[in-house]
């Protein structure tokens, strides 16, 4: 196990959808709201400035209506191929109070309209990775990926 994999959680799926559709589902706020958090949770608000250095604010809502804002910054964006974002910054290059992870979304063309979807969460500390895993990374990100597949089928 390398130092990076000690701090990394990964979800891999294959979708019957083009990279363009998946990228759009990640970058269009109205589409992101439809799949990004596992039901019965929802996304109450999504503001996305999808470019390197651009900010994002995603406000998650639990079934009781409590809101949980998540702020971050995009580090790297390659259209239809790669999105890298982090909560290490809250906006522009203003450091956040407690960075938790950096997300990497990779979209690989498989042919015949299929795409390999890789979602990685890289943590600064092994303890953060373990906490994310215990919070339900695989189940939560897996359910969100299922919801993404449902959305892609309707697009």
N, C-alpha and C positions, 0 to 999 in steps of 0.2 A: 504494500500500500504506500503510495507516494504521499508527500506532505499535502499536495492539493486534493487528492481524493479523500484524505482524512477529514477534510472540511467541506466536502461536496456531496450534494444530493442530486440525483438525476432521474428524470422521467423520459422515456422514449416511447413514441407511438408512431404508427403509420396511418395516414389519413387518405381517404379517397377524395382528395381536393388538391388544387394547385397551390404552390407557394404563395401566389398572389392573393388568393382568397384568405389563407391563414394570416398572412401579413396584414391584410385589411382588417381582419377580426381583432388583431392586436393593436391596430393604430387608429381605428374609427371608434370614438367614444360610445356611440349608440350601439355598435356591435359588441364592444368589450363588455358593456353592461349586461348583455344577454347570457354570458357564459363564464365570466372571470372568477366568480366565487361559487362554491358548492351550495346548491339549494338546501335548505330554505333561506340561507343568507342571500343578500342581493348587493348590487352596487348602486348606491344612492346618487353618486356623482362621479364623473370621470372627466378630468381635464388633462389632455395629452398634447404636449408640444414635442412631437417625435422628431428629434434631431440631436446630434451630439451637443450636450450642454443644455438641452431643453428640459423643462420640468414636467413632472406628472403629479397629479393628485387624484387618488382613487379612494373614495369614501365607501367603506363597506358597512352594511347594515345587518344587524342580527334580527331574528324573527320578532323580537320585542321592540324593534325600532331604534335601538341604540346605534349610534354612528361611531365608526372607527376610521379616522382619516390616516391614509398612508401617503407620504410624500417621498418623492425621489427625483432622480436626474438620469437622463439617458447618456451613456458614455460612448456608445458606438451604435450606429444604425446603418445597415446596408440593406436597401430596399429589397424585399422579397427573399432575403437570405439570412439576416442576423439582426437581433436587437439585444443590446446589453444595457442594463439599467441597474441602479443601486439606490439604497436608502442611506448611503453614507453621506449624501448631501440632501438637504431639504428643498433647496431651490438654487438655481444657478450653481455657484460653487460654495455655498454656505454649508459648513459641516452640520450634520444632524447630531442630536444629543447622544444617540447610541446606534451606531450602524449595526445592522443585523446580517444582511447578505447582499450579494450582487447576483442578479439574474441574467442568464444567457439563454436566448431562444435561437435555435439553429433550424433552418429549413432547408432540407436537401431534396432536390428533384429525384424521383425514382422512376419516372417515365409512366406512360399511360394515365396521366392525371393524378398520380399518387405522390405523396410527400412524406419523407421521414421528418418527424417533429421531435427535437431534443430540447428539453427544458432543464437547465441546470441552476442550482442554487449554491453559490460559493460563500462560505462563512469565514469570518476572520479567525474564529476559535473553534476548536473541536466541541467545546461546551455548547456553543450556539448551534452547531450542526445537530447535536444530540437533542437540544431543546426543540428545534424545528421538526425533527423526526418524531419526537414525542407529541408535538402539537398536531401531528397528523399530516405531514408533508405528502407522503405517498397517497394516502386516501384522499386528502383534499385536492391536491394538484391532479390526481387521477380522475376525480369526479368532475373537476373543471375541464379536463381534457375530453371527457365523455360529452359534456355540455357543448364544448367547442365543436366536436364531431357532429352533434345534432344541428348546431347552427350552420355549419359548413354544408350539410346536406340540403338545407333550405335556401342557401344562397345561389 
